[in-house]
C-alpha cells in the first residue's frame, strides 16, 4: 500500500475562516467616505464564542465607515440543517441584520469557500470519502479523511498507519469508472505533477527498460516513442545514462517526455492498456 497519496477529489472539508477586521487606529482621523464601494467587501464568519454580537456590530460599523459596500457571508450546511429536515437560520439572520443596518450588499456562499473548497457538511449525510492516487504504485484509492481536516486537489497526504494526521483510513482501491467526473478531469494534472516531481524515478525507468517480447520493447509502450526513438534511446543510454528529462530531450530529440509518460500512466489507470509498465495493481 502506498505511504503517500495525492488527493484528486474532495469528499469532505472543514474550513476555518479568519475574520477580516478593518479598524481605525487611535492616532489616525477617519476619512469621510461619501459612498460605499460594492466591489470592496468584508469576509466574515458566523457568530461564535470567540466574538460577541456587540463586537461583531462594531466590526461591521467600523468596516462600513471605511467605504466598503459588500459583505461575503458563508452559510454552512451543518449549521443551517444540523438535523435532516430541521433548519436553523439564527446565525445567518443575525449577520443579515448587520448588513442591513450598515447598508451593505451581500454575496452568499453555501458550503463553498473561495469557489473551490467544499464543506463542512452535516453529520447526517455520512462521511464522504476522498478519491486519491498512490504516488508510488499509481493506483486509485478511496481514503476517509479525519474530521476537521481540509483537503485541496493535488495535495500530498500521508496514509501510513503510524503518524497519520489527516486520514482515518484507506478504504481500498478504486476503479477509474468509479471515481467522479470531476476527479477524472483533475487526474491529468495530478499525474503530470507526480511525473514532474519524481524525475529520477522515471528517468531511471528509461535508462533500464528492457524488451517485453522479442518484437516489442517496453519503451515502445510509451506514447510518442516508436521504433525510431526507441533505437535512439538505446544507443544513447549505452554511451551514457540519461540524467534528466532535459538530457533525454536534448540527446534524443524526444519532446515533452513528461507528457508522454503521463499519457501512458493515464491509459493504464483507465484500463485502456493490456499491459501495465507503471501502474501496479
N, C-alpha and C positions, 0 to 999 in steps of 0.2 A: 504494500500500500504506500502511496506517495506520502511524503512528510511535508511537502509544500504544495499548495494549490493556488491557482489564480482564479478568483471569482469571476463568473461571466454573467450572472444574473442575480438580481437582488430579490430575496424572498421576504425578509422582514428586517426592519431597521428602526432603531430608536434614536431620535435626533435631539441633541442638546443645542438650543439656540441661545446665543448670547444676546442679552437685551441691549439694544443700542440706545444710549442715553446722550442727549445733547443738553449740556448745562452751560449757563453763563458763568464765567469766572468772576470772583468778587470784585476784582480791580478793573474790570472792563465794563464800560457803559453799554447797555444793549442798543443795537441798531434798529431804528424804526423800520418796519417792513410794511410796505403798502398792500401787498397781496401775497397769497400763497402760491407756491410753485408746485403744480401737480406731479411733476416728474421727480421731485425731491421728497423722499419719504423716510419713515422710521420703521425699522423692523422690531417687532415686539414679541414677547411670549405671553402665554396666558398667566393670570394671577397665580401665585404660589406662596408658600410660607416665607420665602426669602424677600418678598416685596409686598408692602401693604397697598391697599387701594388708595390711601392718601398719597403714598409715594408715587404710585403709578399715575395718579391725577396730576401731580407736579411734573412728572416726566413728559406727559402729553402737553401740558401747558407751556413748559419751557421750550420743548421742541417746536411747538406750533408758533411760538413767538419769534423763532428764527426765520420763518418763512416757508417751512415745509408744507406741502399740501396733500400728502398721501400717507397712509399707514398700511403696511403689509401685515395682514392678520393670518396666522396659521391655525386652521381648525383641525384638531386631531380626532380621528375616528374613535380612538379608545377613550377619549374624554367625552365626546358627544354621545356615543352609544356604548357605554361600558357593559351593558347587558343587552343582548339581542332584543330589539324592538322597544327598548326603553331609552328615551332621548333626554339629554341634559344640556341645554344651551345657556346655562347660567354664566359661565366664563365668557362665552362669545358675546352675550348680551351686555356684559359689563364693558368689554372692550369697545363694542359698537357705540355705547353711550358716551364714552370718552371721545371717540371720533366725531360724533355728532356735536358734542359740546364745544369742540375746538374747530368745527367746520372743516374736517379732513375727509377727503375721499378715501375709499378703502379698496384694496385688492385682496381677495380671499384666496388662500391656498388650502386645499383639502388633502391632508396627509401627504403633501408633496413639498419637499424642501428644495428651493432654488431650481425647481423644474426638473430635478434629476433623482433625488433620493426619496424613496417611498417609506411611509410609516410615521409613527408607530401604529400598529393595528390592535384592535381589541382582542383579548384572550379567547373570546368565544369563537373566533374563526379558526382556531387551531394555531399550529406553528409551521408556517410556510417554510420550505427548505430553500437552500441555495443550490444553483447549478454551478459546478466548478470543473476545472480541468487540472489533472495532476501534472506538475511541472516535470517530473522525472519520467513517468510512464506514458504521459499524454492521454490518459483515459478520462472520460467524463465521469464525474462523481456527484452524488447527492449529499449535501452537507447540511446539518442542522446547526444554525447559529445560536450562540448563547444569548440570553435575554439582555437587553440594553446594549447590544452591540450594533455598530453601524458598519455597513459594507459598501464599498464602491466597486463599480465594474472595473475589472482588471487588477484589483487589489490582491497582493500575495498574502496568504494566511497560513499559519502553521496548524497542521492537523494531527501531529503526533500525539500519542496517548498521554505523554508527560509534558507538562508545560503549556497546554492549550489555554488561550486567553479569550478567544472569540468564538470558539467552536465547541458545541456539546458532543457531537458525534458525527461520524461518517456513516451515512445510512446505506451506502452501497454504490455500485456502478450504474451509470445511465446509458441508454442507447440514444443516439443522435436524434431520432424521431420523437423521443420522449421529453426533450428539453423545449422550452418555449420558443416561439418565433423570435422574440427579442433576444434571447440568449444565442440563438443561431446567428442572428445578424451581428452580434458582438464578437462571435468566435474568431473571425478572421483577424481582427486587430489583436486579440488576446494571444493567439498562436504566433502571430508575427512578432509580438513582444518577447515571447518565450524564445523564439529562434534568434532574435536580435541579442538578447541578454545571455544566451548560452552559446556564444560563438565558438568557444574552444571545443565544446562537445560536438557540434555539428560539423565543424571543420575536421575534427578527428575522424568522424564517420567518413567524410570524403577521402581522407588520407588512407583509410583502412578497409573500405568496402571491397567485397570480393564477388566473383561470379556466383549467380544463383543456380544456373544451369550451364551446360556447355555453350548455349547460344545466347544467354541473357545475363548481363552484368547488373548488380544491384544499383549501380549509378544510373542505369537507363530508366529505372522506375521513377526517378525524379523528373517532373515536368521540365521541359527545356533542355534536358541532357539527352541527346540522341547518340548515335554511333560516333559521330564526328567529335563532339565534346567529350564523350567518354574516353575515346582514344587519346585525346589531347591531355585529359586529366591524368590518365595512367602514365603517359610519357613524362609529364612534368613532375609528378609525385615520386617517380623513380629517381629523378635527379635531386629533388629536394622536397620535403614535405611542405604542404601549404601551411602558412602561419595565421591566415585570417581570411575573411570573405574578400577583402580588398586585394589580397595577394592572389587568391583564386581568380578573381575577375581580371586582374592585370596580366597574369601569366597565361591564362587560357582564353580569355575574352568572353567568358560567360557572364552576361549582365544580370544584375539583380538576383544573386544566389539566394538571398533571404526570401524573396518572393517565391522562387521555385520550390524551396524546401517547405515553406509554409503551405503552398498549394498541395504538395504531396501529403503532408500531415492532415490537412482538411479532408482530402479524399479518403484517407484511412479512417478518420473519425466518423465520417458519414457512411462508411461501409461500402464505398464505391471501388475498392481495390480487392483483388483476390489474394494478395499477399501484403502483409504489413512489414515495413522496414523501420518505422519509427514508433508507431503506437503499439504498446504492449497490452494485450487483452488480459 
